[in-house]
Amino acid sequence: MGQGNMFVHQAEGSSPPSSPPALSGPALQVLGPMSARYENRDVPLGPPRRRALLALLLIRLGRVVPTTVLIEELWRDARPQQAVATLQSHISHLRRALTPAAGPGRSAILCHQAPGYVLRLASDQVDAYRFEQLISTGRRLLAGQNPPAARDYLTRALTLWHGAPYAEFHTHPSIADESARLEQMRLTALESSAEAGLLLGRTAEVVAELESEVRQHPARERMVGHLMTALFRSGRQAEALELYASTRSYLVEEFGVDTSADLQKLHTALLRQELGGRTRGATGGPARPAATAFPRQVRTTMSSTVTRPAAPAEPAELAESAESALGAQEVPNGRERGTPAASAVLLPPPDEPGIAPPLIGRERELNLLVAAMAGTAAGHGHLACVLGFSGLGKTHLVMELVHRLRLRDENIETIRSTSFSGEGVPPYWLWTQVLRRLSTARPDAFRSAAAPFGALLAPLLPGWQPGPGDDAGPGDPQNSFRTHDALCEILLDLAARRPLVLLLEDVHRADTASLDVLRLLANRRQGHPLGIVLTGWDLETWPDSSRYSAMTGILRDPNTQILRLGALTLPDLTALAEAHSGPGVSRRVVEALHRQSVGSPSFVLQMLSLLREAGDLRDPGTADELIGLVVPCARKVLRQEFAELPGPVLRLLRLCAIAAPDIELDSLCRAAGGDGAVAIVESAVRHGLLVSGPRSAGRLRLAPPRAREVLVGDLTGEESQRLHAAYAHALSPRFAGEGTPERSDRIAHHVWRAGGAMPPERALPWLLSAAENAGSRLASNDRQMWLRRAISVTGSLPDGSATRGLVSRLHGELAHLLCHVRGFGDTEAETEIIRGYTPGTPPHRSDDPAVLSMLSVSLLVRGRYDESGRLTDRLRTIAARTGDPAARLGAVYGEGMTRFIRDRLPDALRSFEHGVELSERLARESRLPGGMYRSDPRVYFRTHDVFARWLMSERSAAAEQGRRLLRLTQWSDKPWDRVQALYVNAIVAAWEGDPDAAGTFGAQGVELSVKHGLSSWSAMLNVPLGWALTHAGQREGIPKMMNALTEMRLSRTRIHLPLHLGLLAQAQHLAEQREGAVDTLRTLLAVVEHHREYVYLNSALPSTLLLDELLGKETREAVGAVE
């Protein structure tokens, strides 16, 4: 017996095993930080991307995950150029890490299996799977009235939980879904454990377990009910009543609903003092009996009784009256949404033996068919055609028709035949089956009817030997028309002896010769007791034009009845679920099924079967667990359903999956091949696979929620690229000037995903356009992404001066962006600066004033003042030689900053004033260095002008400059300039001892930084904000400051570090953390001494006064500060 079943077989005992089973391979923990251990040692799992890969394989343990799915989920829109090779590298590292842990002689745990990879681990080796097994066993024991064992198992499961599962992978949707599912299982287990605890009288334990959980999950009424019960039984009735009141208020305020009927009943019972004794569950309701595992007898539609698991009927549309059943026109699917299906549901009691599976929702179509075929006995047989995709219930409808016709007139004979296609299927196979069944059912009549035609039947009935009296008749026996005519004569002869209804299924697969016979018989049958019912796909999806033409000719007769089966509705699904599992199926489970359903009865039945294996659909206690399984089941069933779709429809849906979420009808049809695609789209819409989009007319979306994931996952990389290229081409405007930025961005998305299927010369303009659009809306992360993609594509352009110039410009744009978003100290920002202006040359060798200025600022931010000074000298030389504005501004700023840092404040102020004046003059002359991601140099100069004036005790002038800085940036389209102005005013407010102003400016700056992704500025602003919070008595102020300093250190942002340390020391001293303040001040002194940043020991600074108080003035003077 495998280890995976051990928990189930031991469940009949009173307690679970005392320890986990011994494992022969690595044990993986995901219920908390993901880790792997083998023989008491950690197994290294590698960097974040590799860990994410392992997580993607773990959530699909034992199943093959296609390579395309792994690439999509690992990198999404930022996949590397060599994605497959990169993935293989990560796989190899993981395999080497995990395989040694499997033990000697063991096969690899991570294996390649087309079309992807599979992780082969026993479920006992992963804590999440043990967690599920224990919960399932515990809940089963609880349902079986064994609360001691149930609580033991559930407690064991909950002890496995060490934190949110897969928490580090929250940006990966499929892993996040699994994490959410496991969290729901934990809460369900907690509720079930509490229920068992109440049955055992362990009220104090239940209270301790649930109090904090209810605070975190106030909307879980079952948990609230258990806690109310436990509080009441613990003598805390007032708290129980208060809990009910707070829960009710929360539900009303957050969701606009009242508490459930069960919780209201519990509240009433509590008021009446009726909760004494042991109660089953929070509401005192009896336990629902477990579903029986034994099959029950059902009667098939052929009226034979067999023993097998009950197969529920197919659902469908609500019936209309069949009074107009002989109408000549196509019957629309006319039932209103939301109409109860009561008139269509003929349900016996679910456990009554000998009752056929009910036909749900197709009563209208069934009545029409019965009425059409019932006239066959009187010589008024009709031709009817039932159209729809696979799984919509066509075969079930036909079988029920047979049953109804026999009940109505036993003299009517029904013959079924199914078409097949593929290699080896002979012509006329549809009719060969009809003739064989007739010759078996009525041998004498058949030989009599076939006698006149002899060898003409040979193509239709291989092996047919005419009798002694048979005459092949005149003419060529291979004459196809004579053969067709012979078949028609035989069928009409047999129908004249006994009314006959032919049920010909899947005619979309029939060969053209069989369809030719059908067309002839459709014309000849009129006035004869012969009816014909056809089933098949919608005509728009038929495989080829010849068969399409043949069938349209057959159905052209105005008396032909055409029925199109539609999608399943919620009332249908409710009836189907109750037919499958009995009355009382959880409405929440049904709604979850409906949200995932494609409207196919086959789909829903498969889902119900899979869910029924996991628990009783009627037990409210299993609802959460079952709902958690709906999505994985939907993926599995959808993949099977899509495999059965007509080729044209599947190709269209794959294109829709590529185009999702916003699918334009016109572009979709152009990409799919023109006007012919419109009919396929209409068919897909009619069958619930596509629905109208939410935004405007002419937009579509895939209806099944998991359709895109499944469809894209089955595509190869090349197929996906071709589809993206086709849709990008279809989206592209046909005339210059057409389109909007939004449309341009969508085209860029598909252009990028098209990869090698799109020539770089065509791809690049769209990527650059998307980057420009992102800049216009100040979406820094988006602009960064598009610039990187554009740079990547340039690698495929022919080499030349134009290409090199473009590459240089793009690197420069990315450099400016990274400097503002991550900070000038960022390593990649520095690299991009050099690449942008001097591609291929060593660092710091450029004479371009723009690159020298940016590098100079980068060095200043990192505290490398001597190196920055050398660049300032070079800029001064270039400015003197060329008068370049960037060189002049860069030289003045570098000079001023060096003087400021060394506490040469009068000289620094002169430099900053000169810089402001120069900037103003260049602005008036429209000569300021510009660009979307360039700062206004006036902001930089005025920032340190404010600092210098304040430290020189020119407080009024400093305040006025601060206000001017705020006015200058108030309407700026450059958020980093505005953030810098807020930072300056927040720092000065802190120096002034004004926590209200410091907090206001700091909070505004942090909010703006977060909005625009300016991480370095966010960290710097959190320092004065944390200082203000500490002064307001809030404990999170100091941790906020310390986290900010850590972030700045990691980003190499050292500018103003002693200033920030001084504010932290003040906050620590205020919070009576004297030792922490002393340590911080010692660090401040060490930094100042190392970098000679003497300005931060200026006697005007509050931190300097604190330093003198705690460490002594002589300590400060020993550093050599220059006042």
N, C-alpha and C positions, 0 to 999 in steps of 0.2 A: 504494500500500500504506500502511495507517495506521501511525502511529508505534507503536501498541500491539503490533504484531507484529514490530517490528524486532529485538528480542532473539532471537526464535525463529529468524529467517532468518539471523542472523549467528552462530548457535550452532555452525554447522558449521565455522567457522574455528577458529583456535587460541587466539584471545584476544578478549575483549570490546572494544567501542569504548572509546577512551581518554577520552571525556568524554560526559556525558549529551547527548541530542539537544537541539537548539535549540528552545525553547518559544516559542509566540506568545502566551502568557498568563501568569498568575501561577503561581509554583511554591510548593506547600505542603509544609511539613515537619511530620510528626507523630512521627517516630522520634526522640523527644526533646521538648523544649519546642515546642509548636505555634507555627508562624510562617508567614508568607506573604511572598514577595518578588517584585518585578517590576522588571526593569531595574536591578538592584543596589540597590534601595531596599526598605525594609520596608513592607508593607501593614498598616495598623492593623486589628486584628480586634476591638477593643472590650473590654468588661467580661467577667467570667467566664461569665455566663449566655449571652451572645452567642457566646462561644468554644465553649461546650458545644453550642449549636445547630449551629455549623459542624461540630463533631466528629460529631454525630448524622447530619448529611447526608453527611459524608465516608465514614463506614463503610458507607453505602449509596449510594456514588457511582453516578450515572447512573440511579438508581431513584427512583420517586416515593415519598416518605415521607408518609403521611397526617398531616393536621393534628392529629388526635386522638393519634396516636402521639408526635408532637413535644411536645405539651402534657403528655402523661402522663410522658414521660421527662425533660422539662426541670424540671417542678415537682412531680411525683408527688403527695404528699398536701398540698402547700402551694401549690397553684395560685392565682394571683390571681383576683379576681372577673371581670376582663375579660381572661381568658387569651388568647383569640383575637386581640384587639386588641394585647395586649402582644407576642404572637408575631409578628404582622405588622410591628410596629415594629422588632423585632430583625431580621426578614427584610429590611426596607427598608434598614436600616443596613448589613447585610452585603452586600446587592446593590450599594449605592453604593460600598462599599469594594473589592469584587472586580471590578465591571464595568469601571471605568477601566483596571484592570490587564490586562484582556483585550485591550486595544489598540483603536485607532480603528476605528469601523465594525463592531465585533464585537457580537454579540447578548449579552444578559445571561447571565451564568454561572449565576445562581440564579433559577430560573423557577418560576412557579406552574403546576401541572398537576393538575387534579382527581384525587384528593381531597386533594392536599397540595402539596408542593414538591419540586423535583428540582435537584440540583447537577450541572451539565454541565461536566465537566472531562475532558480526556484523561487516561488513566491515567498517562502519563509526567509529568504535572504534579504528581503526589502521590508523595512518596518511598516511602510504604508500598507502593504498587502497583508501582513500579519494583523495590522490594525483593523482592516476591513473584515478579515476572517473572524477575529475575536468578536467584533461588534455583531456580525451576522449571527454567530452562534449564540451570543448573549441575548439578542432579541428573540431568537427562536425559542430559547429556554424560557424567556419571560412570557411569550405567547403560550407556551406549554405549561404554565402554572408552576414554574420552578424558580422562584425569585432568588433563593440563595446562590444557586449556580449562575443564574443570569447576572447578578450583581458582581460576582467574582470575575466573570469573563469581561464584563463591561469595564470594571475597574482596571483590569489588566490591560485592556485596550487603551484606556485613557492615560495610563502611566507611560505608554510609548510616546505620548505627545510631548515634545520639547520645544514647541514653538510653531509658528506658521510654516507649513510645508512649502518648499521651493520659493521662499520669500525673496531670494536674491534674483529671481527670474521673472519679476512682475511685469516686465515689458514684453514678455513672450505670451501672446494671447492663449495658446493652447495649454501652456504650463499654468498660467494664471487661472484658467478654467478648472484645471485639475486641483489646484490649490483651494479654490473656492468650494469645489465638490467635497474635498476631504474635510474642510472646515465645517461644512454642513453635516457631514457624517459625525464629526466630533460632537457637535451640538445635539444631534439626534441621540448619540450614545449617552451623552450626559443626561438627557431627559429620561431615557429608558433606565439608566442606572438609578436616577432619583426615584423613578416609579417603583423599581424593585426595593429601594431603600425604604420607601414609605410602606410597602407591603410587609417589610420586615420590622417596622417600627423604629427605624434608625433616623428619627426626625432631626436630631442635632447634626448628624453627618450631612444630611440632605441640605439643611440650612447653610452650613459652612461651604458646601460645594456650589450652591446656586446663587448666593447673594451677589458675588462679584460678576458672575456671568449674566444675571438678569440686568444688572446695571449696564453692561456692554451690549446686550441684545434685548432691549425692552419690548420689541415687537413679537418675540416668540412666546405666544400665549400659553403653549403647553408647559414651557419651563416656568412661566409666571404662575400658572395654576399649581404646579408641584410645590413651588416655594411658598405660595399662600397656604397650601395644606400643611406643609411642614411647620410654618410659623404658628399656625393656629394650634397644632398639636403640641407645640412647644410652649404654649401658654402666652403667645405673643399675638393675640387676636388684633390688637390695635394696629400693629405693624402690617399684618396681613391685609387689613382693610385699607390702610394707607397705600400699600403696594398696588392694590386693585385700582384705587383712585388715580395714582400716578400713571399706571399703564393705560387706563382709559383716556386720560388727558393727552398722553403721548400719541396714541393712535388717532385721536380726533384732530390734534394739531398738525401731525405730520402727514397723515393719509386721508383725513376726512371720513374715517369709519369708526364705528363703535366696536367694542369688544365682541368676541364671538359668543354665540348662544351658550356654548359649553362653559366659557369663563363666567358668563352672567349667572348660569345655574350654580356654579361653584360659589360665587359671591352670595347668592341667596341662601345656599346651604350654610355658609359660614355665619351669616346673620342669624340664622335660625338655630345655631349651635348643633348642626347635624353632621359635623365632620369628625365625630368621635369614632374610634375603632379604625380598623385597617380598610382602606378604600382602594379599589383597583383604579389607579390613575388619578389624575387631578380632579376629574369630574365625577368620579365614583361610578363610571359606567362599566359594565361587564366587559371582560376581554372578548374580543372577536375570535371565534374559533379559527385555528389554522386551516389553511386551504388543504383539501385532500390531495394526496399525491397519486391517487388511483384514477385511471381513465374511466370515462362513463360511456355508455352505449349511445350511439347516435345513428340515425338512419340516413343513408346517403340519398342523393337525389334520384338514384336508380331504384329506390325503395327497398334495397337490401339492408339488413341490420347487421352491423359489425361492431366489434369492440375496439375502440381506438380513442386517443385523446380527442376531445371535442374540437372540431374545426369550425370557428365562427363564420358567419356569412359575410359576404362582401357588402360594404355600405354604399350609398348612392344618394341621388336626389329624391326629394319628396314627391310622391305620386300626384299627378293630376287625374282627373276623371278620364276614363278610356272611352268616353262616349264618341269622340271623334277619331277613334283609332284608325279608321280607314281613310283619313285625310291624305291628300296627295302631296303635301309639301313637307319639307324637312321640319322635324319637331325640335324647337329650341329647348335649351335647358333652362326652364323658366321659373324654377322655385326661388322664392325670395330667401336671401340669407337670414339665418337666425330663426326661420320657421321651424317649430318642433316637428320632428319626424314621426310623430305618433302614428299617423295613418299608414306609414310605410313599414312600421316595425311590427312583425307578427311573432312575438316572443313567447315560447312556452317557458315554464319554470326551468331554470338552468340545469337542474340535476335530473329532470324527468327523462327516463330512458326512451329510446326509440323515436325521438323527435329529430327532424332534419334541421341542420343549421339554418337559421332564419336568413331571409333576404332582406337586407336593411337599406332603405332609401332608394331602391330601384323598382318600387312597386309601380310607379308610373310607366316606366319603360316596359316592365313586364306585362302590364295590362294592355299596352299598345301592341306588343308582339302577339299576345294571346288572341286579341281581337282580330289581328291581321291574319293569323294562321288558322283560326277556328273556322273560317269560311272555306277552307280547303276541301272539307268533306262534301260541300255543296257545289264544288267546281269553281270556287272563287278564291283560289290560292293567290297570295300576294308575294311580292319580293320585298324583303326588308333588309336593311343593312345597319349594323351596330358598329360605330367607329369610336376609336379611342386608343390611348397608349396601353402598353402592357401593364397589367396590375390594376386596371380600373374595374375589373369585374365582368368582362364580356363573357368568359367561359361560364362563370357561375350563373349569369343571367340566362345563358342558353340551356344549361342543365335544369334550371328551375322552370324554364319554358317547357321542356320535355315533360316534366312532372305535371305541370298544369294542363297540358294538352291531353295527357293520358287520363287525368281526372275528368276532363271535360268530354272527351270522346275517345274511348279505347280503340276504336277502329282506325284512328289516324296513326300511321306508322312514321317513326322518326329515324332518320339515318344521319349520323355525324361523321364528318371527315375533316381532317386538319391538313393544311398545306405545310410543306417543308421546302427549304431551299438549301442549296449547297452542293458540293461535289458528290456525284453518285446518285442524286435523286433523278429518276427518269421523268420524261415528259408525261403529262396527264396523271401524275401521282394523286392529285386531289380526287380524280374520277375513278382511278383504280380502286381506291378504298371504298368508294360508294358501290361500285359494281361487286366487289368481293363480299361486302356485307349483305347486299341484296341477294346475291347468289347463295349465300349461306342461310339467310333468314327465310327465303322463299325459293328453294332450288327448282321446283317444278315450274312455277310461274316464270322464273327467270329464264330457264332454258326455252320455254315456249316463246317468250318475248324476244329472245336473242336469236332464235333459229333462223329467221329470214336473213340475217346479216353476216353469219358465218365469220370468215376471216377478217372482216372489217373491224372486229373487236380486238384483233391481235395487238395493236399499239396501246390499247387501253387496259387489256387484261392479259398480260403475258402468260403463256401456257394454256390459253383457252383453246380447246379442241372441239370443233363443231361435231355434232352427232352425225349418225349415218344419213339422216335425212336433211342435214344442213346444206344449204347452198350458198356459196360465197357470193353469188349474184354477179351481175355484169360489172365491168369496170375494173380499174386498178385498185387492189386492196390497200395500197399506200396512199390513196387519195385522201388527204386530210379532211376535206369537207364532207366526203361521204362517211368517213369515220365519225365525225361530229354529228352528222345527221342520224347515223345509226344509234349513237348513244341517246340522243334526244327521243327517238322513237321508242327505244326500250324503256326509258324512264316514264314516258307518257303512257305506254301500255301498262306498265306495272301500277302506275298511279290510278289508271282507270279501274283496275281490279280492286285496289285498296288505296284510299287517300294517302298521299305521301308528302312529308315535309323534310326537305334536305337542310341540314345545318352545316354549313361550310365555314370553317374557322380559319383565321389567319390568312385570308385570301391575298394580303399584301405580299405573301411569300410565293404565291402560285406562279407557275410558269405561264408564258403568254399563250401557249396552246390550250392550257386548262381554262384560261380566261376567255379564249375564243369559243370554247364549248359553252361556257357559262353565258356568254352574250347571246348565242344562238338559242339556248334553252330558255333564257329569260323572255325572248320574243315568242317562242313556240308554246310556252306553258299556259298562256292566257286562255281561259275557258276550260281548263283542265284542273282536276283535283290535285294539283301539285303546288306546294308552297316552298319558298326558298328563304332562308335566313343566312346572311353573310356577317362575318365579323372580321375586323382588320384595323390597321392604323388609319389615322386621318389621311385622306388622299394626298394632302400637301407634302406628306413625308414619305411617300412611296419611293422605292429604291431607284426606279428608272422611268423614263418618259413613256416607253412603250406600254408598260403595265398600267401606268397612270391613265393613258389615253383609252386603253381597253376598259378600265373600270368606269371612267366617266361616261363612256358610251353605254355601259350596262345600267348605270344609275340614272340615265337621262329620262327614263319613263316617268311622267308626272305622278303616276300611281305608286311609285316606289316609296317605301317608308324608310327615312333616314333618321337614325337616332344617334346622337353624340353624347357619350357618357362624360359627365363633368366631375369636378373635384369633390372631395369629401368635405362636409361642413361640420361645425362643432356639434350640432344635435345628432348628426349621423354618427360621429365618432363616439359620442356618449353612449348611444344605443349599441354600437358595435362592441365597445369595451364591456358593457354589462352582459351582452350575449356571450362574450368570451370568458368573462370571469365571474359573472353573477351580479345581481343588483347591489348597489351601494359602492361602486367603484369611486375612489377619491376624485372629487371634481378637480382638485389641483393637479393630480396626475394626468387626467384627461386634457386639461388645458395645456399642460406642458407637452403632451403628445401632439396636440393640435398645432402648437407653435412650431414644432419641428417637421410636421407632416407635409408631404407634397400633394396631399389629397387623394392618394392612391390607397384603396382598401388593402391591397397586397402589402404596401408599405406599413400600414397601421397594424395589420395582423402580425407581421413579423416583429414589429416593435412590441406588441402585446405579449407575444410568445417569449421574447427575450426578457422582458420585465417580469413576467410571471415566474420565471425561473429564480428571480431574485427575491420575491416576496409576494404576499397576498395584496393584490391591488385594492382590495376592499378594506384593508386595515389602515386606519388613519395614522397609526404609529409608524408604518413603513413608508408613508408618503414622501418624506424628505429624502430617504435613501433612494427610493425609486426615481424621484425627480432628478437626483444626481446622476442616475444611470441613463436618463433619456438621451442626452447629447451623444455619449459614446455609442449607444445603440443606433441612434439616427445616422451617425457616420457610416456604420457598418451596413445598415440596410440601404441607405442612399447609394452607396457604391454598387450594390447588387441591382438596385432599381435602374440606375443610369446605364448599366451594362445591357439592359433589355430594351433601351429606347431605340427608335429608328436612327440610322446613321446620320441623316441630315439634321435631326433634332439634337442629337448628342453633339455634333459639330457646332451647331448654333449655341448650345448651352455652354460649351467650352469657351467660345468667343465671348459670351456674356460674362463668364467667370473672369476672363481676362479684363473685360471692360468695367467690371463692377468697381465701386458701388453705383456710379451714375451712368446708366446705359442709355445712350441716345438712339432712338429708333432708326432715324435716317442713317446715321453713321454705322449702326449695326448692320443694316441691310446692305449698305455699300461694301462693308468689309466681308459680308457673308456671300456676296456674289450678285447683288442687284435685286431687281424686282421679284425674282422667284423666292427670295428670302422672306418677303412679307407674309406669304401664306404660311410658312413654317412658324414665324413669330406668332401669327394669329392662333395657330394650333397650340403652340406652347402656352400662350396666355389662356386659352380656353380650358386647358387641362391643369391650370394652377401652377405651372412651372415658372412662368413669368407673370408679374403683376405690374400695374402702373406705378411709376416712381412717385415719391412724395412731393417733389418740388414743382413740376410743371408738366404740361401735356407733352407728349412725344418722348417721355423718359420711362424707362423700365427698370425693374430690379428682379433678381432671382428670388423666388418666393421661399423655397426651403432655406431656413437659416444657415444650415451647414453645407449648402450646395456648392458655394464657391470653394470652400476648403477641400471638399472631396474632388471636385472637377479639376481644380488646379493641381492637386496632389497627384493625379494620375497622368499628368502631362510630362513628357520628356522636356529637357531644357530647350532643345531645338524647336519642338512644337510650340512651347510657350513663347519663345522669341518671335517665331513667325506670326503667331496670332497678335502679339503686341504690335509688331510692325504693321500688320494689316489694319489694325484698328487705329493706329496713329495716322496712317495715310488717309483713312476714311474720315478722321476728325479734322484733318488739316483743311484750312479754308481754301476754297477754290479760286478766290479773288483776293488781290492785295488789299490790305486794310480791314479784312473781315476778322471777326473774332474778338474775344475779350481776354483780359489777363487770366481769368479763371480757366477759360478754354485752352489758352496757351500753356498753362501749367499742367493741365490734363494731358495734352499732347506730349509735353516734355516727359511726363511720367511714363507713358507708353513707349516713347522713343528710347528712354534709358533702359526699360525692361526688354526692349527688342534686342539689345546687345549687338552681336555680329550680324543680325538680320537687317540692320539699318545702317547704310553707309555713313561714315563719320561726318562727311561734308553735309549731309542732310540732318544728321542728329544734332550737331553742335549749335546751330542757330536757335533751336528750340530750348536747349539746356541753358544757353546764355540768356534767353528771354525769360525763362523761369527764375534765374538768379536775379535779373533786374526787377522782376515783379516782386520777389521776396524782399529786396532792398527797399522798394517803394512802400511796402507795408511794414517795414522795420521788423521783419521776421528773420532775425539773425541766424537762427539754427537752420531755417530753410535755405537762406542764401548760402550759408556755409556748405550745405549738402550739395546744392546745384553747382557751386563753383568747383567742388571736388570732383563731381561727375564730369563737368566740362573738361577739367584738367586731365582726367583719366582718358577721355575720348580723344584728346589731342595726340595721345600716343600713337593713334592709328592714322594720323595725317601724314602726308609726305613731308620729309624734312625740307627745310628751306628757311630763308630769313623771315617770311611772313608767319610761318608756323612758330618759329622761335620767338618772334615778337609777341604773338598772341599768348604763348605759354608764359612769357615773362609778365605780361599784363595781368593774366589770371592769377598767377602766384602773388603778385602785388596786391590785388584786390582781396585775396584770401588773407594776406598778412595783416592788412588794415583791420579786417573784420575780427581776426583772432586777437589782435592787440586790445580791442575794445571789449570783446566778449569775455576772454579769459584773462586778460591783463598783459601788459607789455613784458612781464617777466616770463611768460609762457615759452617753453622750449620750442614748440612747433611754430609759434608766432615768429620767433627769431629766425628759424630755418626758412620759413616762407618769405621773410623780408629779403634774405640773401638770394633765394631762388628767384624771387620776383624781379629783382633789378640786375642781378649778375649771374644768370644761370650758367653753371659749369665752372665758376671761378671760386677760389678759396674765400672763406669768410673775411669780412672787414677789409676788402681790397677795392671796394667800389668808390668812385668819385661822384656818384649820383647824389646830389644833396638830399633827395627824399629818403634814400635808404640810409644815408649817414645820420639824418635827423632821427629816424625811427630807431636805429640801432643805439644812438646816444640816449634816447629816452628809455629804451629797454635796459641799458646798463645802469642808468640812474635808478630805475625802479628796483633793480636787483642789488643796489648798494655798491656797485663797482664804479666809484666816482673817478678814480684816476684814469681808467680806460675811457670813461665817458668824456673826461676832460681832453684826452688826446683827439677824440673825434670832434669835440668842440673847436679845437685849434684848426683842424682841417676844414671844418665848415667856415670858420672865420676867414681862412685863406681863400677858399672858393668864393665867398661872398665879396671879398675885396677885389677879386679878379673878374667876376662875372656879374655881380649884383643880383644873383639869383634870389628870389624871395624866400624860398625854402631854406637856402643856406643862411641868409641873414637872420631869419627867425630862429632857426636851430642854434646858431651861434649865440644869440642873445639869451635864449632860454637856458642852454647848457651853462653859460657863464653865470647867470643869475642863480641857478640851482646850486652850483658849486659854492658860491659865496654864501648862500642861505644856509646850507648844511654846515659850513664851517663857522657859523654864527657871525659872519661879517654882514650884519643886517643893513646898515646904511648903503653899502656897496650893492648888496643884493636888491634893495628897494629901487635904486637907480636903474639897475638892469631891467627889473620888472616894469617900471614906469616907461622905460624906453621901448620895451617889448609891446606894451599896450599901445603906445603912440604909433609905433611902426605897423602894428596890426590894423589899427584904425585907418591909417593912411592907405595901406594896401587894400583894405576893404572898400574904401571910397573909390579907389582906382580899379576895382574889380580884379585885383591881382593876387588875392589870397589863394594859397594852394587849396584846391577844392577837391571834390569827390564825395561820393555817397557816404563813405565810411571814414572821412577825415574829420578831425575835431576842429573847432574854431579856435585858433591860437590865442585869441583874446581871453578865452576861458582859462587856459593854462597860466597865462601871465597874471590875470587878476586873482586867481586862486592863491598864489604865493605872495602877491601884493598884500592881500588881506592878512595872511599869517605874519608877514614881516611887520606890518603896521601895528598889529596887536601886540607883538612881542616888544616893539619899541615904545609901547604905551600910548600909541596914537589910536586910542580905542574908538573915538567918534569917527575918525576917518576909516578905520577898519570896518566899522559897522556899516557906513555908507557904501563902501566898496562891496561888502557882502550883499547889500540890497541891490546894488547895480548888477551884480553877478546874477542874482535871481531874476531881475527884469530882463537881462540879456538872454537868458536861456528859457524864459517862460514859454515861448512859442516855438522853441527850437525843434527842428525835425531830427535832431541828433540826441537821443536819450542819454548818452554817456556824458554830454556836456551838461545837461540838466542835473544828472546824478552828481556830477562833480560839484556843482554849485550848492546842492543840498548838503553834500559832505562837508564843504568848507564851513557853512553856517552851523551845522551840527557840532563840529569840533569847537568852533569859537564859542557856541552856547555852553558847551561843557567847560571850557576854560573860564567862562564867566560865572559858572556855578548855577546855570539855569537848566534844570533837568526837564522842565516842560518843553522849552524850545528845542533842546537837544533831542528829546524823544520824538517831537513832531517832525523835525527835519530828518532825523534818522529813519523813522517809520516810512515817511514818504519816499525817501531814497531807496530803502530796501524793497518797497513795493514796486517801484519803477524798475529797479535792477532785475528783480525776479521776472517781471512781465517781459522784459526784453532779453533775458538770459545773460545778464552782465554779472558773471559769478564773482569776479575779483572786486567789483564795486560793492556787490552785496555783502561780501565779507568785511570790507573796510567800513561800511556804514553800520554794520552790526556792533561795532565797537562803541561808538557814542550812544547807540540805541541801548545796548546792554548797560552802559554806565547810567543812563537815564532810568532804566527799569530798576536798577539796584537802589537808586535814590528814592524810587517810588515804593520801595519795600518788597519788590517782587524777586523771589529766589532765583528765577531763571536768568536774571541779568548777567551774573558772572559766568555761568556755563556758556551763555551765548557769546560773550566776549572771548572766552578761551577757545571755543570752536572756531570763531572767526580768525583768530590768530593762527590756528592750525591750518585752516584753509589757505591763508595767505602764505604760510611757509611752504605748503605743497605746491603753490603756483609761482613760487619764487618772487612774490610781491613783498619786498622788504621796505619799500618807501614808507616813511613815517613810522617805522616799527617802534622806536623808543617812545614816540608820542602815544602810540596805542598801548604800550606797556605801562606808561605813566597813568593813563586813564584806568587800566585794569587794577593797578596798585591802589588808586584812590577808592575804587569800588570795593576792593577786598578790605581795605582799612575801614570803610564805612560799615561793611557787613561784619566787622569784628573778627576778620580773618587776618590777624596781625602777622603771623608767620608767613602766610601766603603773600601778603603785601611786601614783606621784607625780601622774600625770595624773588619776587617780580622786580623789585627795585634793583637788586643786585644784578639781575639779568640785564636790566636797562643800562646800568653802568658799563657792563661788559660790552654790550653792543655799541654804545657810544664810543668807548675807548678803542674798540677794534676798527670801527669805520670812521672815527674822528667826526662824528655827527654832533658837534658841540652845541648846536642850536637847541637840542632837546634837554640841555641842562640849564637853559636860560632861567634866570632868577624870577622872571615874570610868570613862569609856568606853575600851576598848583602842584604838579607832581614833584617839582624841584623843592618846594617848601616841605612836602611830605617826606621826601628823601632826606632832607637835612634833619627833620624831626626824628626819623626812625634810624638813620644810619650815621648821622652827624655831618656837618658841613665839610669837615676835613676830608671825609671820604669822597665827596664830590670833587673837592679841589684837587685831590690827589690824581684824578683822572686827567687833569690838565685842561679843564674847560676854559675857554676864552670868553669872557663876558663882554 
